[in-house]
Amino acid sequence: MIGSLTLDQLRVLVTIADLGSFSATGRRLQRAQSAISQSVASLERAQGVTLFDRSGHRPRLTEVGLALVGQARLVLASASRFEAVAAGTREGIEAELAVAIDPLVPTAPLIESLRALRDAFPHLPVSFSTEGLRGAERRLRRGEAALAFCLLLPAVPEDLVALPLLGARLLPVAAPSHPLAQLGRAATRADIEEHVQLVLSDPSATEGPNYGVISSKIWRFVDLGRRLDFLLAGLGWCRMPEDLVAPFLKDGRLAMLRIDEELAAKAGTLTVYAAHMRDRPLGRAGRWLLNDLQNRVEMSLSAAVR
């Protein structure tokens, strides 16, 4: 019961609205028509409204009746979700699955797995957040996420269970008008140090370690999209995820830089991990998502090899 309401009364109301008559509702719900009429009358008395105009051959919803049928549908749907989540937890499914992702992590395979998760667990509430650098790891530690897709630099912390998932290849790029893009040869450290490097930073630790930083002139960004804007405007150079800059390289809005081999080797490919806290094992849905994503990544790598 919800105050003076019962879910059964709301179910009767919605069924009458769908079928158009008290008698049909009685047959659908396997009750006498008199019981249906009594349920509606009790609901009207309790709420102090008239839900049906009974002057004609068939009852017609009044204006307020039409509005309250819509509200009744929402309440019944919420109650169904409540029961589904409760039933799921009894079967080892999380009450909610919170996922966090770092900005440098490719999203394409994750999107497909999240779509498949929705089909496999239609009643599972899923929250998803994109974070600044190392933000996904912080959410894990604060208990705000059960599963994180992130970079773990310089090494995997001991209190995390981290599965190497895929490699995020970073390419040195700049606008075609940028001096480094017009060198006509591989850029040396001396060349690079004279130009601004656009660096993606951890917003909570701006003075922390700088991985892959070469230039002495640094502009720091928390948001990957804003860094891309500055990159396209020719205001600096940086290393960007291959999947993100591929369209811009193709249409000529960005150019890949040639960098001295020793410097280029320090960039390479970063490992993306699927991680959770060691003392907070994943539930059934989290394990399902991780397994599905692994399969998709493996299939993608196999297809690339062929």
C-alpha positions, 0 to 999 in steps of 0.5 A: 500500500502507498498511503491510501493507494494499493498497487492493485487499485492502480492495476485495475485502473490501467486495465480498464483504460486499456480494455475499455470496460469493467467487464473485460477487466474482470475477465482479464484479472479473473474477478467479478465485475462487481469487485472491479467496480468496488475497487474503482469506487474505493479509489475514487473515494480515497482520492476525492476524484471521479475517474470515470464518466458512467453516464454512457453505455461504457465508462469513459475516463474523465479529464482527471482520470486520463491524467491519473492513468498516466501516473498509475502506469509510471507507479506500476512500472517503477514497482515492477523494476523494484521487484526485478532488482530485488529478484536480481540481487537474490540471484547475485546480480548487482542492485546497480552497476557503476562504471567509470572510464578514463579519457584515453580509453577507446570507447567503441568496444565498450559501447557495444558491450554496454548495449549487450549488457542492457539486453542481457540484464534489462532491469539492471540500473547502470550508471556510467561516468567519464573522468579526467585522467586517473578519475576512474581509479579514484571513483573505485577507491571512493566506492563510487564505481564497481568497475573502471576502465583506466590506465594505471601508471606507473604500475598496477596498485596492489589493492586493485585487481586489474586485467590488461584489456587492450592497448591505447596507441597514442600518436604524436600529432599537430595541425598541418600549419604547426612548425613541427609538422613542417620540419620535413624530418624527424623532430629532435628533443631540441626541436620539440622543447621550443613548442607548447605540448598540450598535456592531459593532466590529473585534475586532483594532482597537477604537480604529479608525474608527467608521463610522456612530457617532452616539451618544457612549455606545457599547457594542461587540460583536464578535458580531452575534447578541449585539448583537441580544440586547441590542437586543431587550432594549431596552438600546440602538439600532443600525443592523442589516441589513434581512434580519436584522431584518425578522422582528422588525419584522414581529412587533413586537419591534423598531421602525424609528426615524425619524432626522433626514435628515442623519444617516440619509443617513450610514447608507444602504446599504453595498456588499458586495464579493467579494474576493481578493488580487490576487496570488492569482487564484481557481481554477476553483471559486472563479470558478464560485462567484463567477459563480453568485452574481453571476447569482443576485443579478442575477436577484433584483434583476430580480425585485424591479424587476418 
